[in-house]
């Protein structure tokens, strides 16, 4: 007879992965489909002249030495790697090719160095914030926002389900913006409030003294 604990574990294991996705985050996949705006890092072992970073333009094309324009629309990273190997086999035997997708992302808000970054999709949200110098004074890492096409989704990074997960796993892609919002009350805000309260108390004391 199964124990209640074993039955519970089997039930949880059977829950579809999509049902376990945190609310407000676009589900990601393990096979990245290339999109305009992506950058692909192509390494051909032993041939630095054929290695480098190549951008996917607005028409879904990349410009590659010798092979010319390659249409990557509807291609995954694996598809492109196979296409590169087949093309380079015309030049030399058994080329060893790796293809790594890179994202262009803006990191904005309460960070030390806001700006546009090219990042590896295997990084986590916190890794990307670290590239921007980390959160600045008053930055709230517990309420990170993801902006896509002007629409915002809140990423509650205090959820254990998100900690350590990669950009690709939580559905981030090229062109997205990570925004670190301000805490409700920062140290400067508290100092201002205390200053106002002190001035108000001093005024009340002065008025009572003059009565």
C-alpha positions, -999 to +999 in steps of 0.1 A: +000+000+000+014+034-010+021+059+018+003+093+016+036+110+012+046+089-018+012+094-034+016+132-030+051+131-046+038+111-076+009+136-080+032+166-080+056+150-105+027+144-129+016+181-129+025+197-163+055+220-162+034+249-177+011+247-147+041+254-124+051+286-141+049+317-118+022+341-126+031+372-147+061+356-164+060+344-200+069+307-202+102+299-218+114+268-237+146+247-237+151+252-274+156+289-283+139+300-315+160+328-331+143+362-335+152+396-350+173+415-325+191+384-312+229+380-315+244+346-321+280+338-310+294+313-335+327+295-327+344+274-353+372+254-336+406+262-351+392+289-374+389+323-357+383+339-391+349+322-391+341+329-354+324+359-339+291+375-330+265+380-356+232+400-353+199+388-366+185+417-386+148+428-388+142+404-417+155+374-398+189+372-416+225+370-405+254+379-426+282+353-424+316+352-441+318+330-472+282+316-467+266+350-471+231+357-459+215+329-438+177+331-432+172+320-395+135+326-394+118+296-377+152+282-369+163+270-334+199+273-323+204+236-331+190+242-366+215+270-372+244+249-359+235+221-383+232+246-412+266+261-403+283+227-402+268+217-436+280+250-452+315+248-437+320+212-447+324+226-482+356+243-470+371+218-446+364+183-431+343+178-399+341+214-387+334+217-350+308+245-346+291+259-315+263+284-316+253+304-285+223+328-286+228+362-269+201+387-259+202+424-261+185+438-230+181+471-213+186+472-175+170+504-161+158+519-129+176+517-096+209+502-108+244+515-108+250+515-146+217+515-165+220+508-202+219+482-230+236+449-224+244+418-245+238+388-222+239+350-223+204+335-218+218+311-193+223+339-169+197+347-141+180+380-135+203+387-106+234+380-129+221+406-154+215+432-126+251+425-115+264+433-150+247+467-145+267+472-113+239+459-090+210+477-074+217+513-063+205+529-031+168+522-027+165+496-054+139+469-048+151+435-061+119+419-047+097+436-073+117+435-106+096+444-136+100+430-171+089+453-199+080+440-234+064+461-261+054+487-235+036+461-213+050+452-178+051+419-160+062+419-124+089+393-115+087+387-078+123+375-074+116+366-037+097+335-050+119+305-046+106+292-079+125+320-098+157+321-078+186+306-099+164+301-130+179+313-163+165+341-185+155+316-211+137+294-185+115+324-173+107+335-209+130+366-212+141+374-248+159+400-269+144+435-267+130+430-232+137+456-205+145+448-168+135+476-145+145+477-108+119+499-091+124+521-061+116+509-026+085+524-010+107+541+015+144+546+011+169+559+037+167+593+021+129+593+023+130+584+060+156+612+067+133+637+049+103+625+069+122+627+102+134+662+093+098+673+085+086+658+118+114+675+137+105+709+122+068+704+129+076+695+166+098+725+169+071+748+155+045+734+179+069+739+209+076+775+198+039+783+194+031+769+229+060+789+244+047+821+229+012+816+243 
